[in-house]
């Protein structure tokens, strides 16, 4: 969820906008309502904190590295398998004329 700090920052910026104006009737109530509206809006959004995002990004990077290593290993095993499959076929072809 969104940190309270973000809501406080937005609320503070709005307060600064209003502080340059002379005191208006209901100004404090308006600020409280805007703060509640911001909290409600952010609560409905599917947001994560920067720390959570960075942690998931690190997990994704490790997963991607592992995937690349596994793909390289699979390619090496496949090439070994292809080479092994070709070698007996070549030996069989050489032996066939000798037996004739």
Helices and strands as residue ranges (DSSP letters): H 4-19, H 27-44, H 50-99
